[in-house]
Amino acid sequence: MSSILRRLALLVVIAGLAVTLRGADPLPEDRGAAGTWQKLLKLQTIASVMHTTAHPDDEHGGLLAMLSRGEGARVTLLTLNRGEAGDNAIGSELFDGLGLIRTEELLRADQYYGVDQQYFTTVIDYGFSKRLEEALVKWGRENVLRDVVRVIRTERPLVLIARFQGNDRDGHGNHQTAGLITQEAYRVAGDPSVFPEQIREGLRAWQPLKLYMGGVRENEDWTIRVDPAVYSPWLGDSYANFARAGLSFQRSQNGGRNDRQPGPAYGYYKRLMQLPRLAPSSARSTRRRVRSRCRIRRQSSLRSRAD
């Protein structure tokens, strides 16, 4: 009985962090032949990515669209808060009311990005913060870390991509916190002795394979250059422009403006950490385990849809 209660408690906590994307009607690009093709892409790979940001509209939507809709990766977006302390470009709602509006706007944008699961943490947006230390004090460093580790252990991504770097370049204490905590979470999510209550609730420790950070400039030390402005035949547009159409739905921040990207839209990412390369036999064993887990996940998903 105690095991059942622990699992129920875990489901309640996860439900509080996750927001479902299945309520809205599918986009035209997700129906018919184009939609079928994109679903087939997801059956051909075990790739999975989690992107971390601080507020709605911080996300690199073009990258997410390219990974999900172009490469078939399973994409998770973790946004620390709902932006409830910002301005409202379309109405008089502020604070909690604005947080609700921005949540729905982000979920609509997520449809264009191809995000499979959206998460928020338990912290709130308290306003513009110039210093990292202020955000860590107001939110509680361990509180934020606990939430991010929980989502990593729930979604079990192979790659983490931090939108922010955790330093002064991020320009905002909330942004710096998102970058810093993502790096810390990468280091400890695979250690069952860290937040052991999550393990007792039924989650398992999980170590992503790689961690990248964005916001890197062309003349700096970067690892990967991506161009979401490449054309997608099944979208009829570039991934960058398709994502910008989604971003335009975040009207409380941009008034519905949709600035199309006419040419290349290069983004530069630096690999901060990765697991050591395994010996060939160990690598094959690891790949078999990962494929087995993904097969079980897909079969469970198909059963739930059939139900």
N, C-alpha and C positions, 0 to 999 in steps of 0.2 A: 504493500500500500504506500509506503514512504517513497518508493521509487516512482510510482505513478504521480504522487503529489509533486515530486521534484520536477518531473517532466512537464506537468501542467504549469508549474510556476515558471519554467523556462519559456514555454510557449507564450505566456502572458507578457513576459519581459520583452521577448523578441517582437511580439505584435506591437508593443509600445514604441519600438524603434523603427519598424518597417512600415512602409506605406504601399498598398497594393496599386499596381498599374493596370489592372484588368477591368476596371469599371468603365472606362471610356470606350467609345466605338473605335474600331481599328481604322487607321489611316488608309486611303486608297492604295498607297504603295505597299501595304501589308496584306492586301487581298489579291485574289486571282493568281496569275502566273508569277508576278513579281514577289508576292508574299510567299508563295510556295518555294520559290528559288531561295529566298533568304532563310527559310526554315531548313531547307536541305543543307545550306552552308553550315548551319549550326550543328547538324548531325555529323559533319565531316571533321570536326576538330574538338579537342578537349580544352582549348584555350579559354582562360577565364581571367578577368581583369577587375580590380576594384579601384575606382578613382575617388580621391578624397578632396573635399573643398570646405570652405567655412560657411558660405551663404549661398542661397539660390542666385544664379547667374554667374557664379565664379567658375563654373565647370568649363572644360575644353570640349564643347559639344561636337565640333568637327571631328576630333580624334575619336570620341566615343562612337559617333555614327560610322566612321570608317572601320573601327574594330568590330562593332556589332553587325552592321549591315553589309560591310564589305568582306570581312574576314570570318564572320560567324562566331566570334568570341562571345562568351557569356559575360555580360557587363553589369557591374554593380556600381551605384553612385552613393557615396556616403557624404552627406552635407551636415556639418556640425549643428547648425541652427537654421531657423526658418526666416531670418531677416526681419524679425518683427519690430526692430527699433529703427528701421529706415524711413525714408520719405515715401509718400504715395503719390505717384504721378497721375492717377486716374480718379481719385476719390478722397473722401475724408477719413476713411478707416485707418487707424493707427494701432500699434502694439498688438494685442492678441488678434484683433480683427485683421490687421495687415498680415500677420503670420499665417492665418488661414488662407488668405488670398494668394500669398506667395507660394504656399504649399501646393495649391491647385495649379498655379501657373507653372511651377517646376514639373509637376507630374505631366502636364500637357507637353512641355518641352521635351521631357524624357521620351515620350512616344516618338518624336522625330529623331532623337539621339539613338534610339534602339536600346535604351536601358531596360534590363530585365528585372532589376529590383532596386528600389530607392529606400535609403535609410536616413534617419536623423538621429542625433544623440539626444540626451536629456537636458542639454544646456540651452539657454535662451540668449538671444541677441540683446545686449544691454546698451548698445550705442557704439559710436566710433571710439576705438581704443588705439592710442598711439604706441603703447608699450606691450611687449610680450608678457612681462611680469604681471601687469595689471589683469590681463585675461586669465592667466594661470591662477591668480589669487581669487578672482571673482567666480571662476568656474570650478576651480579645484583641479589641479593637474591630474591627480589619480582618478577623479571622476570621469574626465574626458578620456583618459587612457583606457579605463575599464570599458567604456562604451565602444571605443574603436576596436579593442581586442575582441569584444563579444561579437561584433559584426564580422571580423575576420574569421573567427572560429565558426560562425554560422554559415557564411558564404564560401569559405575555403578557397579563395582565389589563388591562382598560380602567380600572378603579378600584381603589385601595388603601384599606382601612379599618383603621386602627390602633386596637386596643383601648385602648392606653395612650398617654399624652401625652408621656412623656419628661421629666417633672418630679417634684417632691416629692409631688404629689397621688397619684401612682401607688402610693406607700407601700411600695415594695420595689425594690431595686436591679435585680433581673431584669426587673421590670415596666417600670421607667424605660428600661432598655436596649432592650426591645422597641419602645417608643414612639419613642425617639431614632433607633435604627437604621432603622426603617421610613421616617422622614423623610429620612435620608441616602440610603437606597437609592432612594427616589423620584427624588432629584436626579441620581443617577449611573448608574442602570441603562440609560439611553438613550445613554450616552457609551461608544463602543467602546474608548476609550483607558483606561478603568477596568476592571481585571481582564481584560486583553487575552487571557490564556490561555483564558478561557471562549469568546471569539470564535474563537480558533484551534481550539478543540475542536468547533466547529460551531454554537454558540449565536449568536444575533443580538442586538444591542442593542435594548432595548425601553423606550419611555417611556410609562408609564400616563398617562391623561388627567387624572385627579384624585386627590387624597389627602384623606381625611377622618380625623378622630380622634374617638374616643368619650370617655366620662367627663365630658361637658360638662353643666352644670346648667341648669335651666330659666331661671334669672335671669341667665345669662351669655350671651356672644356666640356663638350657635349658628346654623348654616346650614340644617339639615334636622331635622325632628322626625318620627320614625317610631313606629308603634304596632303591634308584632307581636301584640297581643292581639285583633286582628280575626279574625273567624270564617272558616274555610276549609271550603267545602262538601265538597271532595274528601278532606279529612282528618277531617271530623266534629268538629273542635275548632279552637281558635285556634292560630296559629303559635307563640305563646309557650308555651301548655300542651303542645303536641306536642313542642316543643324541651325543655321541662322533663322530659317523660317520658324523653327521651334522656339528659338530664343525670343523671337518677336512676340510670343504669347506671354512673356513675362512683362506684361504691360504696366504693372505698378512701378516698374523700374525704368522702362525705356519708352513708355507711351505707345508701344506697338510698332516701333521703328524697325524696319528690316533692311539693313545695309548689306547688299550682296557683295561677295568677294569675286572680283573679275579675273584675278590671276592666281598664281601660286600663293599658298598660305602656309609657308613652312613653319613648323614648330620644332623646337630643339629640346631634347630631354637627356638628362644625365643619369646614368645608372649609379646609384649610391651604394647598393649592397646586393649581393647574390650569394646563394649557397655554393660551396665548393663543388667543382665538377666531380661526378662519381666515376668509379671504375666502370668499364663497359657492362659487366655482369650486374653490378648494382644498379646501374642506370636502367637496364632492361627490366629488372625487377620493379623498380620504382614506376616506370612507365606502365607496366602491367597493372600495378595497384591503382594508379591514377585512372587508367582507362576503365578498370572495373568499377571504381566509385562513380565515374561519370555515366557508365552504362546503367548502374542502379538508379542514379538520379534521373536519367531520361526515362527509364521504365516507370519510375514512380510518378513522373510528370505526366506521362501518357495515360497512366491509370487514373490519375486525378482528373484529367480532362475528360476521359471517357465516363467517369462517374458524374 
